[in-house]
Amino acid sequence: MIRFALVALVTALLAVTSVRASEIPVLGNEPVAEFTLPDGSVLKNAFVWRRSSEGLMIVHDDGQYFLNFQLLPDDWRAAYLGTPDDAGEDPGAATPIYEISDSHELQPILERVPELKPEAVQYVLRVGADEVSVESALALGLLQSLLDGRAGDSKRLLLLIEEMGLEIDGVSREELSDVCAVCAGSGRVEIPCKSCNGTGKCIRCNGEGERKTGLGDGTIHCTTCRGTGQCPDCAGEGGTTEVCKACRGRGQVLKRTYCAARRDLLVRTVNQAALPELAASVVETDRARIIQSLFAVPGLENGAVHFYDSDLYDGSMDDRILITCLMQALLNNDMEQAERFHLAISLNLGEDVVDITRYVGPCETCASTGIVEVDCSACAGSGDCVKCGGDGEQDAEFLNKTMPCAACRGTGKCPACFGAGTKKLRCPACGGTGRRIERERAETQRKLLTDELNRYYRAQR
């Protein structure tokens, strides 16, 4: 890969003999066998991968090269950007193509949507927009607000959609969230009392309200619980309730993976409606994750990855690319990413494109729970405190009396497992996912798809 120090590059560019802008070769999207830079360096099989107002990202046989417009001689800048009179105030600025109507204050939200074209934002917010465009704008605004964690905007837009009587496919309260598994939808969770380990009994008198004096068989009134036998910290309740941290008291948890996949589908649809000449590629709407996943696929050529991330790619290999990413996520035991790619396949290409059950099944070791129970090593599965043998009391040295066991605080239960005799651990067979992956089958499918993606890339060069 050709690299130049900034000072050396500027010096070389200023030393170039000026030529007419019409004689300078302007690099496009088609690979050029040899492209000569202003300093005389030659790039083999170069083509423009991405263009911005600042310059061009060029892909060539030895890697990538950024051609910065600001560092070019005047004649080269004129060849790419035109003369200052032709360039206008800002060559990179998008010219409005529609008159905007934004009564629902959606434009600032839509401008945060990844990969949504500025022309597409203007298209769905245009004056006189059809019903499909209005629904798309509202749905995109709602999904992006949810993913950004902006509760005010998401609540406002959800109520707006409901009050307008719109039934937008895939966007409803039931589809966007699940009942919180931690609090079962109540919004609150019970926290066992640390003083009594959830028993509700006074640890000093073990719930009897009286305790031995240590002199014969006499007993005295328990001063800790004042004779009630109840734990003074929890008033005998065994614990308290707190706001569930998982759902922040709402009782519902956002289905982030689903919302992101549904948003990406809308981005693709709206971009295509606003700019029909664009290739309707799924890769473009989730570029960061897909390209990152492809770079990690063994055997897939770097040039192929750059090609599928460029404007030259027309979307014809979307199904192979997404399934490859799905196999890669499964083999990495990244179930969150696997779910995201599977949703992208189902929403964009259809549910029958890939049979996920061929590659993922329930874990038999943990019965799909992701957790296994093993005997507590501290008490060997008995559940009794090993220091007091489960009595809750121990003889006080040098005194003719017994005292509550310091290890279990008088409960008689093993402090390591709280008397259960077992501990819950992450399943070693599935790593806690609850799923079993057919690794050999997934590897075979990934290899077949990798070969196909490489062949398609070579055919387009």
Summary of the structure (lengths in Angstrom):
residues: 461
radius of gyration: 33.1
end to end distance: 19.3
largest distance: 113.6
contacts: 1337
relative contact order: 0.08
helix: 36%
strand: 17%
